Amino acid sequence: MTNAIIRLFFLTFFISLSSCGSPNQISSSPDAAPEYRIPTANYELVDKVYRSQIKSVQLHPLEAPISPPYIDLYNQAPLRLSFDDLDADFKNYYYTIIHCTADWRESDLFTSDYIDGFQELNVSESESSFNTAVAYTHYEVIFPSPEMRPVLSGNYLFYVFLDADRTKPVLSRRFVVYEQLVRFRSRVKESTVISESRYMQEVDFDILHPEYPIPNPYTELKVSVLQNHRWDNAISDLQPMYVKNNELTYDYDEENNFNGGNEFRNFDLKSLRYSSNEVGPISNNSEGVPQALLLPDEKRTFSTYRTDQDIQGQYLVRNSDAFNDNTESQYVWVYFNLPMETPFYGKSVFIFGELSLFNYSNDFKMNYNSASQRYEALILLKQGYYNYIYMVKDDGRNIGDETVLEGNHAETVNDYSIFAYYYDINNGYDRVVGALFTDTYNR
């Protein structure tokens, strides 16, 4: 397809948007009134945004913006929670942390059992955007701090709410606080099941605990294995195959297998002055808001595996033409499109990654355009560098399948995290007694 044809297609698409609305039926006006989601409960123990004007929610180590939110209990390197409010005013946001069990239910502990300091604090750091087409207020929290820090290991939920009222949820993000009381040996390899060896990755590991007694590992110990720091497809029901000499062996054939999947797709919007390899024309809409059309994606179901460095589904907020990424980065209407001759029936297609909090959110659900024979979505995203994949989810199911559109390769580089939870019967909570972070090649 020549550049002229590509530009003609993009021009035709935006003309249709102005007359018919966006593919997702989202108003492209930044002044449109936000739609407040009414949760079924005050909060859920998941990564979630409850209010539609809240964008770009990130939780990561302060000095490592594409690393997961894991904290060593005895060396509490701070995390940074950040988000934008497109109402562009200043609100009284508060936050607390909630201790959870190994299977993400709220634990029976009192907050004073696991928090040193205040039980809730105001989100005090806020700043208005500067010289942006879509105005917003940027908020952030550095945690742990002298005012609030966790004193027990375990699964935690970082919970933000409005006006010091916990029945007014704003957002929630999971994080893990761990101790290193046991050690691991791990082996990530192609599946030992011959029929799956070209597609699946097997995560074998041993837990060594010579200095930490575990009398009954079958009832007192739980493990969770995560691929690329995702909780939606975590394996959490493994028990040791062998127990000997303070060593627990988890060496299965199928139970500890993950789809290899494929490397994440990417696009670069760090600068709006030019188009990168995956981005077509960049312009402004009638309200002056930047809009970028990604070049048409291709199905990779049966494509040959190609090595491509990615950031495992994360994204970086960046504006290479400004001084302050947090407050000078523009919000951009990004058009995703995936040509397909026919739609899926009884299934939905989602844009998936940290940009969607690794959730199957309706905000990232694609619509099928029968006229142009493609799945498409128009999503408001902050300037930066993004990873994503396409997920296909059966209607009524909780977990999607990336292999339908992305392919499945044992060679794919994936990150893996393993957490060991020991139930501390004296104090009544699931203690994270060990954590291991590795990848396909054990780098």
GIWODA-V304390 format. One record per residue. PHI is phi in whole degrees, -180 to 180 (* if undefined). Layout:
# GIWODA-V304390
PHI ; PHI
This chain:
# GIWODA-V304390
* ; -75 ; -61 ; -63 ; -66 ; -60 ; -64 ; -63 ; -62 ; -62 ; -63 ; -61 ; -62 ; -71 ; -63 ; -66 ; -63 ; -65 ; -99 ; -117 ; 94 ; -79 ; -59 ; -97 ; 56 ; -105 ; -66 ; -84 ; -84 ; -69 ; -90 ; -62 ; -65 ; -68 ; -96 ; -82 ; -80 ; -98 ; -71 ; -74 ; -135 ; -60 ; -157 ; -118 ; -88 ; -140 ; -75 ; -159 ; -113 ; -97 ; -128 ; -71 ; -84 ; -89 ; -132 ; 55 ; -79 ; -137 ; -136 ; -158 ; -57 ; -56 ; -100 ; -141 ; -70 ; -116 ; -99 ; -77 ; -84 ; -117 ; -126 ; -76 ; -56 ; -98 ; -144 ; -78 ; -62 ; -70 ; -99 ; -122 ; -97 ; -140 ; -162 ; -116 ; -115 ; -78 ; -68 ; 63 ; -112 ; -121 ; -114 ; -93 ; -90 ; -126 ; -145 ; -148 ; -123 ; -124 ; -79 ; -128 ; -79 ; -62 ; -103 ; 61 ; -113 ; -67 ; -74 ; -88 ; -73 ; -77 ; -60 ; -67 ; -72 ; -122 ; -114 ; -102 ; 119 ; -72 ; -82 ; -153 ; -138 ; -79 ; -78 ; -88 ; -90 ; -146 ; -156 ; -77 ; -66 ; -127 ; 61 ; -116 ; -66 ; -102 ; -75 ; -157 ; -111 ; -98 ; -118 ; -156 ; -135 ; -103 ; -145 ; -68 ; -141 ; -59 ; -83 ; -158 ; -151 ; -79 ; -114 ; -125 ; -80 ; 144 ; -78 ; -135 ; -118 ; -88 ; -120 ; -110 ; -142 ; -103 ; 57 ; 59 ; -114 ; -70 ; -87 ; -117 ; -69 ; -116 ; -161 ; -143 ; -138 ; -81 ; -151 ; -127 ; -109 ; -128 ; -118 ; -111 ; -96 ; -126 ; -119 ; -123 ; -122 ; -132 ; -143 ; -104 ; -152 ; -62 ; -58 ; -79 ; -78 ; -55 ; -67 ; -113 ; -66 ; -86 ; -124 ; -107 ; -116 ; -105 ; -110 ; -97 ; -159 ; -123 ; -110 ; -106 ; -136 ; -65 ; -108 ; -136 ; -63 ; -128 ; -58 ; -133 ; -65 ; -73 ; -116 ; -100 ; -120 ; -126 ; -130 ; -129 ; -115 ; -115 ; -105 ; 54 ; 65 ; -92 ; -98 ; -68 ; -118 ; -63 ; -97 ; -132 ; -120 ; -82 ; -120 ; -63 ; -78 ; -135 ; -128 ; -160 ; 46 ; 59 ; -136 ; -113 ; -110 ; -116 ; -131 ; -101 ; -97 ; -120 ; -62 ; -111 ; -98 ; -121 ; -60 ; -68 ; 65 ; -145 ; -64 ; -68 ; -73 ; -151 ; -149 ; -121 ; -122 ; -65 ; -128 ; -101 ; -85 ; -150 ; -100 ; -84 ; -59 ; -101 ; -118 ; -87 ; -60 ; -116 ; -148 ; -115 ; -84 ; -65 ; -90 ; 84 ; -85 ; -60 ; -138 ; -130 ; -106 ; -70 ; -64 ; -55 ; -81 ; -116 ; -63 ; -115 ; -54 ; -118 ; -76 ; -67 ; -63 ; -129 ; -65 ; -152 ; -65 ; -134 ; -118 ; 53 ; 86 ; -85 ; -146 ; -117 ; -81 ; -149 ; -133 ; -73 ; -108 ; -139 ; -94 ; -119 ; -61 ; -69 ; -116 ; -109 ; -75 ; -80 ; -92 ; -127 ; -79 ; -107 ; -100 ; -98 ; -149 ; -130 ; -62 ; -150 ; -66 ; -135 ; -81 ; -77 ; -113 ; 75 ; -138 ; -126 ; -109 ; -124 ; -83 ; -135 ; 160 ; -62 ; -60 ; -105 ; 59 ; 53 ; -119 ; -97 ; -87 ; -61 ; -65 ; -117 ; -85 ; -92 ; -109 ; -93 ; -101 ; -69 ; -67 ; -99 ; 53 ; -159 ; -84 ; -149 ; -155 ; -119 ; -130 ; -86 ; -130 ; -80 ; -53 ; 161 ; -115 ; -125 ; -109 ; -165 ; -138 ; -103 ; -109 ; -111 ; -123 ; -63 ; -60 ; 96 ; -102 ; -97 ; -120 ; -95 ; -130 ; -79 ; -73 ; -62 ; -112 ; -106 ; 86 ; -149 ; -138 ; -68 ; -79 ; -59 ; -83 ; -127 ; -87 ; -130 ; -124 ; -126 ; -118 ; -108 ; -110 ; -116 ; -76 ; -82 ; -67 ; -70 ; -112 ; 73 ; -155 ; -85 ; -94 ; -85 ; -92 ; -170 ; -145 ; -132 ; -126 ; -148 ; -145 ; -56 ; -107 ; 53 ; -69
